Amino acid sequence: MLKVADNTGAKRIQCFHIFGGSRRRWGQIGDIIVGILKEAEPRRMLQKGDVVKAVIVRQVKPFRRKDGTYIRFDENAVVIIENKEPKGGRIFGPIPREIREKGFEKIATLAVEIV
């Protein structure tokens, strides 16, 4: 279960597939997943039960950077995407700089804080 960090109306997503191999079990920052909406705000663009693609932008497990430092967050969060572009117009919370390096420039520009 992942929190949604944008303003599409979705609140929680349950991940059921991680792109990158048929036996891939764990995702990390920058990975694209497929999930189903478990909780959503009423009368918004996405409804409960919709199947969506999303990119992981925060994870609780410490993530090792190339320089040897580690970064971790208080929650697991995603941003819903469509063709590598975010569906929402705003991104909430901090976003790591690895998101821009993985090709999600639009998400990085919409983010309030880049860590």
N, CA, C and O atoms as a GROMACS GRO file, in nm:
protein
  460
    1MET      N    1   0.085  -0.118   0.000
    1MET     CA    2   0.000   0.000   0.000
    1MET      C    3   0.089   0.123   0.000
    1MET      O    4   0.178   0.136   0.083
    2LEU      N    5   0.063   0.214  -0.094
    2LEU     CA    6   0.145   0.333  -0.110
    2LEU      C    7   0.056   0.456  -0.107
    2LEU      O    8  -0.056   0.455  -0.157
    3LYS      N    9   0.109   0.562  -0.049
    3LYS     CA   10   0.039   0.690  -0.046
    3LYS      C   11   0.060   0.760  -0.181
    3LYS      O   12   0.165   0.744  -0.243
    4VAL      N   13  -0.040   0.835  -0.227
    4VAL     CA   14  -0.029   0.909  -0.352
    4VAL      C   15   0.011   1.053  -0.320
    4VAL      O   16  -0.051   1.119  -0.237
    5ALA      N   17   0.116   1.102  -0.388
    5ALA     CA   18   0.173   1.233  -0.357
    5ALA      C   19   0.138   1.337  -0.464
    5ALA      O   20   0.219   1.426  -0.491
    6ASP      N   21   0.019   1.328  -0.524
    6ASP     CA   22  -0.023   1.430  -0.620
    6ASP      C   23  -0.171   1.463  -0.600
    6ASP      O   24  -0.235   1.409  -0.510
    7ASN      N   25  -0.225   1.551  -0.684
    7ASN     CA   26  -0.362   1.598  -0.664
    7ASN      C   27  -0.462   1.538  -0.763
    7ASN      O   28  -0.553   1.608  -0.808
    8THR      N   29  -0.445   1.412  -0.798
    8THR     CA   30  -0.538   1.346  -0.888
    8THR      C   31  -0.666   1.300  -0.818
    8THR      O   32  -0.763   1.265  -0.885
    9GLY      N   33  -0.669   1.301  -0.688
    9GLY     CA   34  -0.785   1.255  -0.613
    9GLY      C   35  -0.764   1.120  -0.549
    9GLY      O   36  -0.842   1.079  -0.463
   10ALA      N   37  -0.660   1.049  -0.590
   10ALA     CA   38  -0.628   0.919  -0.531
   10ALA      C   39  -0.557   0.940  -0.398
   10ALA      O   40  -0.483   1.037  -0.381
   11LYS      N   41  -0.582   0.849  -0.303
   11LYS     CA   42  -0.517   0.857  -0.172
   11LYS      C   43  -0.424   0.740  -0.146
   11LYS      O   44  -0.313   0.759  -0.098
   12ARG      N   45  -0.468   0.620  -0.178
   12ARG     CA   46  -0.388   0.499  -0.155
   12ARG      C   47  -0.393   0.409  -0.278
   12ARG      O   48  -0.496   0.396  -0.344
   13ILE      N   49  -0.278   0.347  -0.308
   13ILE     CA   50  -0.267   0.253  -0.420
   13ILE      C   51  -0.209   0.123  -0.367
   13ILE      O   52  -0.121   0.124  -0.282
   14GLN      N   53  -0.260   0.012  -0.418
   14GLN     CA   54  -0.201  -0.118  -0.388
   14GLN      C   55  -0.126  -0.164  -0.512
   14GLN      O   56  -0.184  -0.180  -0.619
   15CYS      N   57   0.004  -0.185  -0.497
   15CYS     CA   58   0.089  -0.227  -0.608
   15CYS      C   59   0.069  -0.376  -0.635
   15CYS      O   60   0.065  -0.457  -0.542
   16PHE      N   61   0.057  -0.412  -0.765
   16PHE     CA   62   0.052  -0.554  -0.796
   16PHE      C   63   0.150  -0.594  -0.906
   16PHE      O   64   0.160  -0.712  -0.938
   17HIS      N   65   0.224  -0.497  -0.965
   17HIS     CA   66   0.327  -0.533  -1.062
   17HIS      C   67   0.434  -0.425  -1.065
   17HIS      O   68   0.402  -0.306  -1.062
   18ILE      N   69   0.559  -0.466  -1.072
   18ILE     CA   70   0.672  -0.375  -1.086
   18ILE      C   71   0.738  -0.406  -1.220
   18ILE      O   72   0.777  -0.520  -1.245
   19PHE      N   73   0.750  -0.305  -1.305
   19PHE     CA   74   0.812  -0.327  -1.435
   19PHE      C   75   0.960  -0.353  -1.420
   19PHE      O   76   1.026  -0.296  -1.332
   20GLY      N   77   1.014  -0.440  -1.505
   20GLY     CA   78   1.156  -0.470  -1.502
   20GLY      C   79   1.185  -0.619  -1.488
   20GLY      O   80   1.297  -0.656  -1.452
   21GLY      N   81   1.088  -0.704  -1.514
   21GLY     CA   82   1.111  -0.848  -1.507
   21GLY      C   83   0.991  -0.918  -1.447
   21GLY      O   84   0.919  -0.861  -1.365
   22SER      N   85   0.970  -1.041  -1.488
   22SER     CA   86   0.852  -1.114  -1.444
   22SER      C   87   0.861  -1.159  -1.299
   22SER      O   88   0.758  -1.176  -1.232
   23ARG      N   89   0.983  -1.177  -1.248
   23ARG     CA   90   0.998  -1.223  -1.110
   23ARG      C   91   1.044  -1.112  -1.016
   23ARG      O   92   1.092  -1.140  -0.907
   24ARG      N   93   1.031  -0.990  -1.057
   24ARG     CA   94   1.075  -0.878  -0.975
   24ARG      C   95   0.980  -0.860  -0.857
   24ARG      O   96   0.859  -0.850  -0.875
   25ARG      N   97   1.036  -0.857  -0.736
   25ARG     CA   98   0.952  -0.854  -0.616
   25ARG      C   99   0.950  -0.719  -0.547
   25ARG      O  100   0.849  -0.683  -0.487
   26TRP      N  101   1.061  -0.643  -0.554
   26TRP     CA  102   1.072  -0.519  -0.479
   26TRP      C  103   1.099  -0.402  -0.573
   26TRP      O  104   1.175  -0.414  -0.669
   27GLY      N  105   1.036  -0.290  -0.544
   27GLY     CA  106   1.060  -0.169  -0.620
   27GLY      C  107   1.135  -0.068  -0.535
   27GLY      O  108   1.138  -0.079  -0.412
   28GLN      N  109   1.196   0.029  -0.601
   28GLN     CA  110   1.265   0.135  -0.530
   28GLN      C  111   1.241   0.267  -0.601
   28GLN      O  112   1.168   0.272  -0.700
   29ILE      N  113   1.302   0.374  -0.552
   29ILE     CA  114   1.280   0.508  -0.606
   29ILE      C  115   1.308   0.509  -0.756
   29ILE      O  116   1.413   0.464  -0.801
   30GLY      N  117   1.211   0.561  -0.832
   30GLY     CA  118   1.226   0.572  -0.977
   30GLY      C  119   1.167   0.458  -1.056
   30GLY      O  120   1.163   0.466  -1.178
   31ASP      N  121   1.120   0.352  -0.991
   31ASP     CA  122   1.062   0.238  -1.061
   31ASP      C  123   0.916   0.265  -1.096
   31ASP      O  124   0.844   0.329  -1.019
   32ILE      N  125   0.874   0.215  -1.212
   32ILE     CA  126   0.734   0.228  -1.254
   32ILE      C  127   0.660   0.104  -1.208
   32ILE      O  128   0.706  -0.009  -1.225
   33ILE      N  129   0.543   0.125  -1.149
   33ILE     CA  130   0.460   0.015  -1.099
   33ILE      C  131   0.321   0.025  -1.160
   33ILE      O  132   0.282   0.127  -1.216
   34VAL      N  133   0.246  -0.084  -1.148
   34VAL     CA  134   0.104  -0.086  -1.182
   34VAL      C  135   0.030  -0.115  -1.053
   34VAL      O  136   0.065  -0.208  -0.980
   35GLY      N  137  -0.072  -0.036  -1.026
   35GLY     CA  138  -0.147  -0.055  -0.903
   35GLY      C  139  -0.295  -0.027  -0.922
   35GLY      O  140  -0.337   0.026  -1.024
   36ILE      N  141  -0.372  -0.064  -0.821
   36ILE     CA  142  -0.515  -0.040  -0.822
   36ILE      C  143  -0.548   0.058  -0.709
   36ILE      O  144  -0.494   0.048  -0.599
   37LEU      N  145  -0.635   0.150  -0.738
   37LEU     CA  146  -0.674   0.251  -0.639
   37LEU      C  147  -0.764   0.188  -0.534
   37LEU      O  148  -0.869   0.132  -0.567
   38LYS      N  149  -0.722   0.196  -0.410
   38LYS     CA  150  -0.800   0.142  -0.299
   38LYS      C  151  -0.879   0.249  -0.226
   38LYS      O  152  -0.981   0.219  -0.164
   39GLU      N  153  -0.833   0.373  -0.235
   39GLU     CA  154  -0.899   0.482  -0.164
   39GLU      C  155  -0.885   0.607  -0.250
   39GLU      O  156  -0.775   0.640  -0.295
   40ALA      N  157  -0.997   0.678  -0.274
   40ALA     CA  158  -0.993   0.799  -0.357
   40ALA      C  159  -1.098   0.898  -0.309
   40ALA      O  160  -1.199   0.860  -0.249
   41GLU      N  161  -1.073   1.026  -0.338
   41GLU     CA  162  -1.169   1.131  -0.305
   41GLU      C  163  -1.285   1.124  -0.404
   41GLU      O  164  -1.264   1.091  -0.521
   42PRO      N  165  -1.406   1.155  -0.360
   42PRO     CA  166  -1.520   1.151  -0.451
   42PRO      C  167  -1.515   1.266  -0.552
   42PRO      O  168  -1.461   1.373  -0.523
   43ARG      N  169  -1.573   1.244  -0.669
   43ARG     CA  170  -1.588   1.344  -0.775
   43ARG      C  171  -1.455   1.402  -0.821
   43ARG      O  172  -1.444   1.523  -0.842
   44ARG      N  173  -1.355   1.318  -0.837
   44ARG     CA  174  -1.225   1.359  -0.889
   44ARG      C  175  -1.196   1.280  -1.016
   44ARG      O  176  -1.278   1.198  -1.058
   45MET      N  177  -1.080   1.303  -1.078
   45MET     CA  178  -1.053   1.240  -1.207
   45MET      C  179  -1.029   1.089  -1.198
   45MET      O  180  -1.050   1.018  -1.296
   46LEU      N  181  -0.986   1.040  -1.083
   46LEU     CA  182  -0.966   0.896  -1.064
   46LEU      C  183  -1.060   0.845  -0.956
   46LEU      O  184  -1.086   0.914  -0.857
   47GLN      N  185  -1.110   0.724  -0.976
   47GLN     CA  186  -1.206   0.665  -0.882
   47GLN      C  187  -1.150   0.535  -0.826
   47GLN      O  188  -1.056   0.477  -0.881
   48LYS      N  189  -1.208   0.490  -0.717
   48LYS     CA  190  -1.169   0.365  -0.653
   48LYS      C  191  -1.186   0.250  -0.752
   48LYS      O  192  -1.289   0.240  -0.820
   49GLY      N  193  -1.086   0.164  -0.761
   49GLY     CA  194  -1.091   0.050  -0.851
   49GLY      C  195  -1.019   0.071  -0.983
   49GLY      O  196  -1.002  -0.025  -1.059
   50ASP      N  197  -0.978   0.193  -1.013
   50ASP     CA  198  -0.905   0.220  -1.137
   50ASP      C  199  -0.766   0.158  -1.131
   50ASP      O  200  -0.701   0.159  -1.027
   51VAL      N  201  -0.721   0.104  -1.245
   51VAL     CA  202  -0.586   0.050  -1.257
   51VAL      C  203  -0.501   0.159  -1.320
   51VAL      O  204  -0.533   0.210  -1.428
   52VAL      N  205  -0.391   0.195  -1.254
   52VAL     CA  206  -0.307   0.306  -1.298
   52VAL      C  207  -0.159   0.269  -1.294
   52VAL      O  208  -0.119   0.175  -1.225
   53LYS      N  209  -0.079   0.344  -1.370
   53LYS     CA  210   0.067   0.334  -1.362
   53LYS      C  211   0.116   0.447  -1.273
   53LYS      O  212   0.058   0.556  -1.272
   54ALA      N  213   0.221   0.421  -1.199
   54ALA     CA  214   0.275   0.522  -1.109
   54ALA      C  215   0.426   0.501  -1.097
   54ALA      O  216   0.478   0.394  -1.128
   55VAL      N  217   0.494   0.606  -1.050
   55VAL     CA  218   0.638   0.598  -1.025
   55VAL      C  219   0.662   0.619  -0.876
   55VAL      O  220   0.602   0.707  -0.814
   56ILE      N  221   0.749   0.537  -0.818
   56ILE     CA  222   0.780   0.546  -0.675
   56ILE      C  223   0.870   0.667  -0.652
   56ILE      O  224   0.976   0.680  -0.714
   57VAL      N  225   0.826   0.758  -0.562
   57VAL     CA  226   0.903   0.879  -0.535
   57VAL      C  227   0.958   0.885  -0.392
   57VAL      O  228   1.049   0.964  -0.365
   58ARG      N  229   0.906   0.805  -0.302
   58ARG     CA  230   0.958   0.799  -0.165
   58ARG      C  231   0.950   0.655  -0.116
   58ARG      O  232   0.856   0.582  -0.149
   59GLN      N  233   1.050   0.615  -0.036
   59GLN     CA  234   1.048   0.482   0.024
   59GLN      C  235   1.107   0.488   0.164
   59GLN      O  236   1.195   0.568   0.193
   60VAL      N  237   1.056   0.401   0.250
   60VAL     CA  238   1.100   0.396   0.388
   60VAL      C  239   1.237   0.328   0.399
   60VAL      O  240   1.321   0.369   0.478
   61LYS      N  241   1.258   0.225   0.318
   61LYS     CA  242   1.387   0.155   0.322
   61LYS      C  243   1.497   0.249   0.273
   61LYS      O  244   1.480   0.316   0.172
   62PRO      N  245   1.610   0.255   0.345
   62PRO     CA  246   1.719   0.344   0.302
   62PRO      C  247   1.766   0.313   0.160
   62PRO      O  248   1.791   0.198   0.125
   63PHE      N  249   1.778   0.417   0.078
   63PHE     CA  250   1.818   0.407  -0.061
   63PHE      C  251   1.961   0.458  -0.074
   63PHE      O  252   1.990   0.571  -0.034
   64ARG      N  253   2.051   0.377  -0.128
   64ARG     CA  254   2.193   0.414  -0.139
   64ARG      C  255   2.215   0.494  -0.266
   64ARG      O  256   2.176   0.453  -0.376
   65ARG      N  257   2.278   0.610  -0.250
   65ARG     CA  258   2.313   0.694  -0.364
   65ARG      C  259   2.453   0.657  -0.415
   65ARG      O  260   2.527   0.585  -0.348
   66LYS      N  261   2.488   0.707  -0.533
   66LYS     CA  262   2.617   0.676  -0.595
   66LYS      C  263   2.735   0.723  -0.510
   66LYS      O  264   2.842   0.661  -0.512
   67ASP      N  265   2.716   0.833  -0.436
   67ASP     CA  266   2.827   0.886  -0.356
   67ASP      C  267   2.843   0.814  -0.221
   67ASP      O  268   2.931   0.849  -0.143
   68GLY      N  269   2.760   0.714  -0.194
   68GLY     CA  270   2.772   0.635  -0.072
   68GLY      C  271   2.679   0.677   0.039
   68GLY      O  272   2.668   0.606   0.139
   69THR      N  273   2.612   0.791   0.025
   69THR     CA  274   2.517   0.834   0.128
   69THR      C  275   2.385   0.760   0.111
   69THR      O  276   2.357   0.703   0.005
   70TYR      N  277   2.305   0.763   0.215
   70TYR     CA  278   2.175   0.698   0.214
   70TYR      C  279   2.067   0.802   0.234
   70TYR      O  280   2.087   0.902   0.303
   71ILE      N  281   1.951   0.779   0.173
   71ILE     CA  282   1.836   0.866   0.191
   71ILE      C  283   1.717   0.777   0.223
   71ILE      O  284   1.699   0.672   0.163
   72ARG      N  285   1.635   0.821   0.318
   72ARG     CA  286   1.513   0.747   0.351
   72ARG      C  287   1.404   0.846   0.388
   72ARG      O  288   1.432   0.960   0.425
   73PHE      N  289   1.278   0.802   0.378
   73PHE     CA  290   1.163   0.886   0.404
   73PHE      C  291   1.074   0.821   0.509
   73PHE      O  292   1.096   0.705   0.546
   74ASP      N  293   0.975   0.894   0.556
   74ASP     CA  294   0.884   0.843   0.658
   74ASP      C  295   0.771   0.757   0.602
   74ASP      O  296   0.702   0.689   0.677
   75GLU      N  297   0.753   0.759   0.469
   75GLU     CA  298   0.642   0.685   0.408
   75GLU      C  299   0.681   0.641   0.268
   75GLU      O  300   0.776   0.692   0.209
   76ASN      N  301   0.606   0.544   0.216
   76ASN     CA  302   0.620   0.501   0.078
   76ASN      C  303   0.517   0.579  -0.004
   76ASN      O  304   0.399   0.580   0.030
   77ALA      N  305   0.561   0.645  -0.111
   77ALA     CA  306   0.469   0.728  -0.188
   77ALA      C  307   0.497   0.716  -0.338
   77ALA      O  308   0.609   0.686  -0.379
   78VAL      N  309   0.392   0.740  -0.417
   78VAL     CA  310   0.401   0.735  -0.563
   78VAL      C  311   0.336   0.859  -0.624
   78VAL      O  312   0.260   0.930  -0.559
   79VAL      N  313   0.368   0.882  -0.752
   79VAL     CA  314   0.301   0.983  -0.833
   79VAL      C  315   0.242   0.911  -0.952
   79VAL      O  316   0.312   0.836  -1.020
   80ILE      N  317   0.113   0.931  -0.978
   80ILE     CA  318   0.045   0.866  -1.090
   80ILE      C  319   0.090   0.930  -1.220
   80ILE      O  320   0.091   1.052  -1.233
   81ILE      N  321   0.127   0.845  -1.317
   81ILE     CA  322   0.178   0.896  -1.444
   81ILE      C  323   0.098   0.842  -1.562
   81ILE      O  324   0.022   0.745  -1.551
   82GLU      N  325   0.118   0.908  -1.675
   82GLU     CA  326   0.064   0.864  -1.803
   82GLU      C  327   0.164   0.906  -1.909
   82GLU      O  328   0.180   1.026  -1.933
   83ASN      N  329   0.233   0.812  -1.972
   83ASN     CA  330   0.339   0.838  -2.070
   83ASN      C  331   0.453   0.920  -2.010
   83ASN      O  332   0.498   1.017  -2.071
   84LYS      N  333   0.500   0.882  -1.892
   84LYS     CA  334   0.609   0.948  -1.819
   84LYS      C  335   0.578   1.092  -1.779
   84LYS      O  336   0.669   1.165  -1.738
   85GLU      N  337   0.455   1.135  -1.789
   85GLU     CA  338   0.412   1.268  -1.745
   85GLU      C  339   0.314   1.251  -1.629
   85GLU      O  340   0.230   1.161  -1.633
   86PRO      N  341   0.324   1.334  -1.525
   86PRO     CA  342   0.230   1.319  -1.413
   86PRO      C  343   0.088   1.356  -1.453
   86PRO      O  344   0.067   1.451  -1.529
   87LYS      N  345  -0.010   1.281  -1.401
   87LYS     CA  346  -0.150   1.309  -1.431
   87LYS      C  347  -0.201   1.432  -1.356
   87LYS      O  348  -0.286   1.504  -1.407
   88GLY      N  349  -0.150   1.455  -1.237
   88GLY     CA  350  -0.192   1.569  -1.156
   88GLY      C  351  -0.110   1.693  -1.189
   88GLY      O  352  -0.010   1.688  -1.260
   89GLY      N  353  -0.154   1.805  -1.135
   89GLY     CA  354  -0.088   1.931  -1.158
   89GLY      C  355   0.002   1.976  -1.044
   89GLY      O  356   0.077   2.073  -1.059
   90ARG      N  357  -0.005   1.907  -0.931
   90ARG     CA  358   0.077   1.942  -0.815
   90ARG      C  359   0.138   1.815  -0.756
   90ARG      O  360   0.078   1.707  -0.762
   91ILE      N  361   0.256   1.830  -0.698
   91ILE     CA  362   0.324   1.720  -0.629
   91ILE      C  363   0.345   1.764  -0.485
   91ILE      O  364   0.396   1.873  -0.460
   92PHE      N  365   0.307   1.679  -0.390
   92PHE     CA  366   0.320   1.711  -0.248
   92PHE      C  367   0.438   1.638  -0.187
   92PHE      O  368   0.466   1.524  -0.222
   93GLY      N  369   0.508   1.705  -0.096
   93GLY     CA  370   0.617   1.645  -0.022
   93GLY      C  371   0.749   1.648  -0.096
   93GLY      O  372   0.755   1.688  -0.212
   94PRO      N  373   0.855   1.604  -0.027
   94PRO     CA  374   0.988   1.605  -0.088
   94PRO      C  375   1.003   1.495  -0.193
   94PRO      O  376   0.943   1.388  -0.183
   95ILE      N  377   1.085   1.525  -0.295
   95ILE     CA  378   1.112   1.431  -0.403
   95ILE      C  379   1.265   1.420  -0.415
   95ILE      O  380   1.333   1.522  -0.416
   96PRO      N  381   1.319   1.298  -0.424
   96PRO     CA  382   1.465   1.285  -0.438
   96PRO      C  383   1.511   1.322  -0.578
   96PRO      O  384   1.435   1.313  -0.674
   97ARG      N  385   1.637   1.365  -0.590
   97ARG     CA  386   1.690   1.407  -0.721
   97ARG      C  387   1.705   1.291  -0.819
   97ARG      O  388   1.721   1.314  -0.939
   98GLU      N  389   1.702   1.168  -0.769
   98GLU     CA  390   1.710   1.051  -0.857
   98GLU      C  391   1.592   1.043  -0.954
   98GLU      O  392   1.603   0.981  -1.060
   99ILE      N  393   1.481   1.105  -0.919
   99ILE     CA  394   1.364   1.106  -1.007
   99ILE      C  395   1.397   1.178  -1.137
   99ILE      O  396   1.361   1.131  -1.245
  100ARG      N  397   1.464   1.293  -1.128
  100ARG     CA  398   1.505   1.366  -1.248
  100ARG      C  399   1.606   1.286  -1.330
  100ARG      O  400   1.599   1.284  -1.453
  101GLU      N  401   1.698   1.219  -1.262
  101GLU     CA  402   1.800   1.139  -1.331
  101GLU      C  403   1.741   1.020  -1.404
  101GLU      O  404   1.798   0.974  -1.503
  102LYS      N  405   1.627   0.970  -1.358
  102LYS     CA  406   1.563   0.856  -1.423
  102LYS      C  407   1.468   0.896  -1.536
  102LYS      O  408   1.403   0.811  -1.595
  103GLY      N  409   1.460   1.026  -1.566
  103GLY     CA  410   1.382   1.070  -1.682
  103GLY      C  411   1.247   1.130  -1.652
  103GLY      O  412   1.167   1.150  -1.743
  104PHE      N  413   1.218   1.160  -1.525
  104PHE     CA  414   1.090   1.220  -1.487
  104PHE      C  415   1.110   1.368  -1.455
  104PHE      O  416   1.088   1.411  -1.342
  105GLU      N  417   1.151   1.447  -1.555
  105GLU     CA  418   1.182   1.589  -1.536
  105GLU      C  419   1.059   1.669  -1.493
  105GLU      O  420   1.070   1.758  -1.409
  106LYS      N  421   0.943   1.636  -1.550
  106LYS     CA  422   0.821   1.710  -1.518
  106LYS      C  423   0.784   1.694  -1.370
  106LYS      O  424   0.740   1.791  -1.307
  107ILE      N  425   0.799   1.576  -1.315
  107ILE     CA  426   0.771   1.552  -1.173
  107ILE      C  427   0.868   1.634  -1.088
  107ILE      O  428   0.827   1.693  -0.988
  108ALA      N  429   0.994   1.638  -1.126
  108ALA     CA  430   1.094   1.711  -1.050
  108ALA      C  431   1.067   1.861  -1.054
  108ALA      O  432   1.090   1.929  -0.955
  109THR      N  433   1.019   1.915  -1.166
  109THR     CA  434   0.990   2.058  -1.174
  109THR      C  435   0.866   2.096  -1.095
  109THR      O  436   0.857   2.208  -1.044
  110LEU      N  437   0.769   2.006  -1.086
  110LEU     CA  438   0.647   2.035  -1.010
  110LEU      C  439   0.666   2.020  -0.859
  110LEU      O  440   0.587   2.073  -0.781
  111ALA      N  441   0.772   1.950  -0.818
  111ALA     CA  442   0.794   1.923  -0.677
  111ALA      C  443   0.829   2.051  -0.602
  111ALA      O  444   0.902   2.136  -0.653
  112VAL      N  445   0.777   2.064  -0.479
  112VAL     CA  446   0.806   2.178  -0.395
  112VAL      C  447   0.948   2.172  -0.342
  112VAL      O  448   1.017   2.274  -0.335
  113GLU      N  449   0.993   2.051  -0.305
  113GLU     CA  450   1.125   2.034  -0.244
  113GLU      C  451   1.195   1.914  -0.306
  113GLU      O  452   1.138   1.805  -0.313
  114ILE      N  453   1.319   1.934  -0.351
  114ILE     CA  454   1.400   1.824  -0.404
  114ILE      C  455   1.512   1.797  -0.305
  114ILE      O  456   1.585   1.889  -0.266
  115VAL      N  457   1.526   1.671  -0.263
  115VAL     CA  458   1.624   1.631  -0.162
  115VAL      C  459   1.742   1.564  -0.232
  115VAL      O  460   1.837   1.523  -0.165
   0.00000   0.00000   0.00000
